[in-house]
Amino acid sequence: MIKPDFSQAIPADLGNCHFIGIGGSGMSGIARLLFQMGHKVSGSDVRTSPNVDALTAMGIEVSIGHAAANLGEANTVVVTSALWETNPELLEAKARGLPVLHRSALLAHLGSSGTLIAVAGAHGKTTSTGMVVTALSKLGADPSFVNGGVIQEYQSSSAFGSGEHFVIEADESDSSFLHYQTSVALITNVDPDHLDHFGSLEAFQDEFVKFATGASDFVAISVDDEGADAVLKKLSSTNVIGFGASESADVRLTRIDASGPRVSFSIAYEGELIKATLKIPGEHNAQNAAGAVAVLVGLGFDFGKSVAAVSEFGGTDRRFQLHGNRRGVSVYDDFAHHPTEVAAALRAAKASVGNGRIITVFQPHLFSRTRIFYQEFAEALKISDVAIVTSIYAAREDPEPGVTANLITDLDPEHKQLMLVPEWEDVPGVAASIAREGDFILTMGCGDIYKMVPALLEALEA
């Protein structure tokens, strides 16, 4: 795993930029941005993906598989944390003496020229970033942005705009968000995650304190989330805008109705109360919207126009995204991979399914996260009517003895709600055999579980 190195000088002229692992959500967004700025961009990844296909369609050359020859005439190499030091392209770049930039360092450099709005938190970052970007665009600000997921309205996770604002989804997992020249910090929540890196909840929270303290203009932060409240109490700055349902919130939510496919609520700021309805479901998205509005009013935009602009947000890919319907069964996909996210996504699905049932196909992500949170995952997945759990997606980690998906499913000894189906090819048939008209099948996880959607649709047809 590559750790960010912010001591590496950024070349005055990046020249030809080669991305090792270009298909990742963050990497693909930065690659697209540089290409739009006029740089020659190339890249490689271990497999093809929708991100890779989109970059190729733009004219970016992407090699499948890693080999030293892929560097070609690169002048600058960009890497991600999910890379091993033995990667042949990384070794070749070092042998040539090329500047090797971690994606976070390059993103910090790109965002340093304008008003940088950095969105951080254990959950809700991608949606909140999308809301801020959409609203700024509706308000005529034309921001640049790099998001962790495709904003459906723009069919892109990044763009180079003409305005002064640069909006980014800030990654806390390796502390790289501390190195941005942040003007505005939006903290959605501070629910414990990445404890394999931070070691303790207190250390995790302290990183968010540093992140908030580094914001030069103001901080927008949840006052409902317990972890965010702990961070808030450690802040000495008066330039804080709190949002949430608590009476102490500056941007306050009331009368949240998350009982249907669109969440509605009332939102108040400085004595003005407005009713709003989003295009997406879930109480958590009302919270995300309040955070986006807090950013906008903090920037000086009109409250009413800000609420209206945020309400135009149409969602991001892999966030309760509908992919098709076969014999009356709808198949959705969601990125949720932390117990809190899983619970929020499933509650939103429950509110939307009507009289149908929720059949979740969950792929645990990381051995460490499964070991730490397996009990919480089991509890969250029981919001489903049935949850099919697949084998763990290892990503950057080596297997841990005794850590398997059984840790989750064994908490339902009779397997009435939680069932283990470890073999990928068996899952679609099992899910299709359970489903009946009116049900939702929801693939869930941040690994490659989204690739199962076509097979699920085929199995339902069969």
Long-range contacts (C-beta under 8 A, 24 or more apart in sequence): 1-81, 1-82, 1-83, 1-84, 1-396, 2-79, 2-80, 2-81, 2-82, 2-83, 2-84, 2-85, 2-90, 2-102, 3-81, 3-102, 3-174, 4-81, 4-102, 4-104, 4-105, 4-174, 4-175, 4-176, 4-179, 5-100, 5-102, 5-105, 6-102, 6-104, 6-105, 6-108, 6-176, 6-179, 8-99, 8-100, 8-101, 8-102, 8-105, 9-99, 10-99, 10-101, 10-105, 10-106, 10-109, 11-75, 11-76, 11-99, 13-75, 14-39, 14-75, 14-76, 15-39, 15-40, 15-74, 15-75, 15-76, 16-40, 16-41, 16-42, 16-72, 16-73, 16-74, 16-75, 16-76, 17-41, 17-42, 17-74, 17-75, 17-76, 17-77, 17-78, 18-42, 18-43, 18-44, 18-70, 18-71, 18-72, 18-74, 18-76, 18-77, 18-78, 18-89, 18-93, 19-43, 19-44, 19-77, 19-78, 19-79, 19-103, 20-44, 20-66, 20-77, 20-78, 20-79, 20-80, 20-83, 20-87, 20-89, 20-90, 20-93, 21-45, 21-46, 21-79, 21-80, 21-82, 21-83, 22-51, 22-52, 22-55, 22-60, 22-62, 23-47, 23-48, 23-49, 23-51, 23-52, 23-55, 23-62, 24-51, 24-80, 24-82, 25-51, 25-148, 25-149, 25-157, 26-80, 26-103, 26-107, 26-146, 26-148, 26-169, 26-171, 27-78, 27-80, 27-103, 28-52, 28-54, 28-55, 28-157, 28-158, 29-146, 29-147, 29-148, 29-157, 29-158, 30-78, 30-103, 30-106, 30-107, 30-110, 30-146, 30-158, 31-55, 31-60, 31-78, 32-58, 32-60, 32-156, 32-157, 32-158, 32-159, 33-110, 33-144, 33-146, 33-158, 33-159, 33-160, 35-59, 35-60, 36-159, 36-160, 37-160, 42-70, 42-72, 42-74, 44-70, 44-89, 50-317, 51-157, 54-156, 68-92, 71-96, 71-98, 74-98, 75-99, 76-101, 77-101, 78-102, 78-103, 78-106, 79-103, 81-173, 81-174, 81-396, 82-395, 82-396, 102-176, 104-171, 104-174, 104-176, 104-177, 104-179, 105-176, 105-179, 107-146, 107-168, 107-180, 108-176, 108-179, 108-180, 108-181, 110-144, 110-146, 110-166, 111-144, 111-166, 111-168, 111-180, 111-181, 112-181, 113-166, 114-144, 114-163, 114-164, 114-165, 114-166, 115-164, 115-165, 115-166, 115-183, 115-184, 115-217, 115-299, 116-166, 116-168, 116-180, 116-181, 116-182, 116-183, 116-184, 117-143, 117-165, 117-166, 117-167, 117-168, 117-182, 117-183, 117-184, 117-186, 117-295, 118-168, 118-170, 118-177, 118-180, 118-182, 118-184, 118-185, 118-186, 118-211, 118-215, 119-167, 119-168, 119-169, 119-170, 119-186, 119-188, 120-170, 120-171, 120-172, 120-177, 120-185, 120-186, 120-187, 120-188, 120-208, 120-211, 121-172, 121-186, 121-187, 121-188, 121-189, 121-190, 121-191, 121-222, 121-228, 122-172, 122-188, 122-189, 122-190, 122-191, 122-192, 122-193, 122-227, 122-338, 122-340, 123-188, 123-189, 123-191, 123-284, 123-338, 123-340, 123-341, 123-344, 124-188, 124-189, 124-284, 124-287, 124-288, 124-291, 125-169, 125-170, 125-188, 126-169, 126-316, 126-319, 126-335, 127-285, 127-288, 127-313, 127-315, 127-316, 127-319, 128-186, 128-188, 128-288, 128-291, 128-292, 129-167, 129-168, 129-169, 130-313, 130-315, 130-316, 131-288, 131-289, 131-291, 131-292, 131-310, 131-313, 132-167, 132-186, 132-292, 132-295, 132-296, 133-167, 134-309, 134-310, 134-312, 134-313, 134-314, 135-292, 135-296, 135-306, 135-309, 135-310, 135-312, 135-313, 136-163, 136-165, 136-167, 136-296, 136-309, 137-161, 138-308, 138-309, 138-312, 139-296, 139-301, 139-305, 139-306, 139-309, 141-165, 143-167, 147-316, 149-316, 149-317, 149-318, 149-319, 149-335, 150-316, 150-317, 151-316, 152-314, 152-315, 152-316, 152-317, 153-312, 153-313, 153-314, 165-299, 170-211, 172-207, 172-208, 172-211, 173-197, 175-207, 177-207, 177-211, 178-207, 178-210, 178-211, 178-214, 180-214, 181-216, 182-211, 182-214, 182-215, 182-216, 183-215, 183-216, 183-217, 184-215, 184-217, 184-218, 184-219, 184-220, 184-295, 184-298, 184-299, 185-211, 185-212, 185-214, 185-215, 185-218, 185-219, 185-220, 185-221, 186-219, 186-220, 186-221, 186-291, 186-292, 186-294, 186-295, 187-211, 187-212, 187-219, 187-220, 187-221, 187-222, 187-228, 187-231, 188-222, 188-225, 188-228, 188-287, 188-288, 188-291, 189-222, 189-225, 189-227, 189-228, 189-340, 190-225, 190-227, 190-228, 190-230, 190-231, 191-225, 191-227, 191-338, 191-340, 192-227, 193-338, 193-369, 195-368, 195-372, 196-366, 196-368, 196-369, 196-372, 201-227, 205-230, 205-231, 205-234, 206-234, 209-234, 209-235, 212-237, 213-237, 215-239, 217-298, 218-298, 220-251, 220-291, 220-294, 220-295, 220-298, 222-287, 222-291, 223-248, 223-249, 224-249, 224-287, 241-294, 241-295, 241-297, 241-298, 242-294, 243-287, 243-290, 243-291, 243-293, 243-294, 244-287, 244-290, 245-287, 249-290, 250-294, 251-290, 251-293, 251-294, 251-297, 252-290, 253-286, 253-287, 253-290, 256-283, 256-286, 258-282, 258-283, 258-286, 258-347, 258-348, 258-351, 259-351, 260-351, 260-352, 261-351, 261-352, 263-348, 265-289, 267-293, 267-307, 269-293, 269-297, 269-303, 270-303, 272-303, 272-304, 274-303, 274-304, 274-307, 276-307, 276-308, 276-310, 276-311, 277-311, 278-310, 278-311, 278-313, 279-311, 279-312, 279-313, 279-314, 279-315, 280-313, 280-314, 280-315, 280-319, 280-320, 281-320, 281-348, 281-349, 281-351, 281-352, 282-320, 282-344, 282-345, 282-347, 282-348, 282-351, 283-344, 283-347, 283-348, 284-344, 284-348, 285-348, 289-313, 318-450, 319-345, 320-345, 320-348, 320-349, 320-352, 320-442, 323-453, 323-457, 324-453, 324-457, 326-457, 326-460, 326-461, 327-437, 327-460, 327-461, 328-436, 328-437, 328-438, 328-439, 329-432, 329-435, 329-436, 329-437, 329-438, 329-439, 329-440, 329-441, 329-460, 330-439, 330-440, 330-441, 331-440, 331-441, 331-442, 331-443, 331-453, 331-456, 331-457, 331-460, 332-440, 332-441, 332-442, 332-443, 333-442, 333-443, 333-444, 333-449, 333-450, 333-453, 334-442, 334-443, 334-444, 335-444, 335-445, 335-446, 336-444, 336-445, 336-446, 337-364, 337-365, 337-369, 337-444, 337-445, 337-446, 337-447, 338-369, 338-373, 339-373, 339-376, 339-377, 339-379, 339-380, 340-380, 342-377, 342-380, 342-381, 342-383, 342-444, 343-379, 343-380, 343-383, 345-442, 345-444, 346-380, 346-381, 346-383, 346-384, 346-442, 347-383, 349-440, 349-442, 350-383, 352-440, 353-438, 353-439, 353-440, 354-438, 355-438, 356-437, 356-438, 356-439, 356-440, 357-385, 357-386, 357-436, 357-438, 357-439, 357-440, 358-383, 358-384, 358-385, 358-386, 358-439, 358-440, 358-442, 359-384, 359-385, 359-386, 359-387, 359-388, 359-431, 359-434, 359-435, 359-439, 359-440, 359-441, 359-442, 360-384, 360-386, 360-387, 360-388, 360-441, 360-442, 360-444, 361-387, 361-388, 361-390, 361-427, 361-431, 361-441, 361-442, 361-443, 361-444, 361-449, 361-452, 361-456, 362-387, 362-388, 362-389, 362-390, 362-444, 362-445, 362-449, 363-389, 363-390, 363-391, 363-392, 363-393, 363-443, 363-444, 363-445, 363-447, 363-448, 363-449, 364-389, 364-390, 364-391, 364-392, 364-393, 364-405, 364-408, 364-445, 365-392, 365-393, 365-395, 365-445, 365-446, 365-447, 366-392, 366-393, 366-394, 366-395, 366-396, 366-397, 367-392, 367-394, 367-397, 367-398, 367-399, 367-400, 367-403, 368-397, 368-400, 370-403, 370-404, 370-405, 370-407, 370-408, 371-400, 371-403, 371-407, 374-407, 374-408, 374-411, 375-411, 377-408, 378-408, 378-409, 378-411, 378-412, 378-418, 381-408, 381-417, 381-418, 382-412, 382-417, 382-418, 384-417, 384-442, 385-417, 385-439, 386-417, 386-419, 386-434, 387-417, 387-418, 387-419, 388-419, 388-421, 388-427, 388-430, 388-431, 389-418, 389-419, 389-420, 389-421, 390-421, 390-422, 390-424, 390-427, 390-449, 391-422, 391-423, 391-424, 393-445, 393-446, 393-447, 393-448, 393-449, 395-447, 424-452, 427-452, 427-455, 427-456, 428-452, 428-455, 428-456, 428-458, 428-459, 429-459, 431-456, 431-459, 432-456, 432-459, 432-460, 432-462, 435-460
